[in-house]
Amino acid sequence: MATLPTIEDTSGVAYDAQHCRIYTTGLAGFVHAIQQVDPNRYETIARFPTGPHAGTSYFMPELNRFFVAVPPHERQSAEVWVFEPLPNRSGECKP
């Protein structure tokens, strides 16, 4: 069991077993990726803006894709952003 700092207003959480990562999305409009370094240590590897209320997300391990629904805002149309997680720099993950 671990307590990890992540984004405010988290509404989506997914675990990527192949890469030993946790992906979160939130209503504040960010994606946050956390890498499990070893069984007791985690580190943030990415945090970037998506748009207000872009909290709905889904990780599909069969395709190695992370989908984020970005709702319309001001002049921006609704979009679905698709991410492909890259392999760990150190090779295989060892949870």
C-alpha positions in Angstrom: 0.0 0.0 0.0 1.3 3.4 -0.9 0.1 7.0 -0.9 1.2 9.0 -3.9 0.8 12.7 -4.8 -1.1 13.1 -8.0 -3.3 15.7 -9.7 -6.2 17.5 -8.0 -9.8 16.3 -8.8 -8.6 12.9 -10.0 -11.5 11.2 -11.8 -9.6 8.5 -13.9 -7.0 6.0 -12.7 -5.5 3.2 -14.7 -2.7 0.7 -14.0 -0.4 -0.3 -16.8 1.1 -3.7 -15.7 3.4 -4.0 -18.7 5.2 -0.8 -18.0 4.5 -0.7 -14.2 2.8 2.7 -14.4 -0.2 4.5 -13.0 -2.0 7.0 -15.2 -4.4 9.5 -13.7 -6.6 12.2 -15.3 -8.6 14.8 -13.5 -11.2 17.6 -13.9 -8.4 20.2 -13.5 -7.3 19.1 -17.0 -4.1 17.1 -16.6 -2.7 13.7 -17.3 -0.2 12.4 -14.7 2.0 9.3 -15.3 3.7 7.7 -12.3 6.4 5.0 -12.8 6.9 2.3 -10.2 10.7 2.2 -9.8 10.7 -0.7 -7.3 8.2 -2.2 -4.9 8.4 0.7 -2.5 9.3 3.7 -4.8 7.4 5.6 -7.4 8.3 8.7 -9.4 6.4 11.1 -11.7 7.5 10.7 -15.3 5.0 13.0 -17.0 2.4 15.6 -16.2 0.8 17.7 -18.9 -2.3 19.7 -19.6 -5.2 18.3 -21.6 -8.1 20.8 -21.0 -10.7 21.6 -18.4 -12.8 18.6 -17.3 -10.8 16.1 -19.3 -11.1 13.5 -16.5 -12.6 10.6 -18.5 -9.8 8.2 -19.6 -9.3 4.5 -20.4 -6.2 2.4 -20.7 -6.4 -0.5 -23.2 -3.5 -2.9 -22.6 -4.3 -5.0 -25.6 -3.4 -2.0 -27.9 -1.0 -0.4 -25.5 -3.0 2.9 -25.7 -4.2 5.4 -23.2 -7.3 7.4 -24.3 -8.4 10.7 -22.8 -11.7 12.4 -23.6 -11.2 16.1 -23.9 -14.6 17.9 -23.8 -15.3 21.1 -25.8 -14.1 24.3 -24.2 -14.4 27.8 -25.6 -13.4 27.4 -29.3 -11.9 23.9 -29.0 -14.0 21.0 -30.2 -14.4 17.8 -28.3 -11.5 15.4 -28.9 -10.2 12.0 -27.9 -6.4 12.1 -27.3 -4.6 8.8 -27.8 -1.2 8.0 -26.2 1.1 5.1 -26.8 3.2 4.4 -23.6 6.9 4.0 -24.4 9.0 1.2 -22.9 10.8 2.0 -19.6 14.3 3.5 -20.1 15.7 0.8 -17.8 14.1 -2.1 -19.7 11.5 -4.3 -18.1 9.6 -3.2 -15.1 10.0 -5.3 -11.9 7.1 -4.6 -9.5 
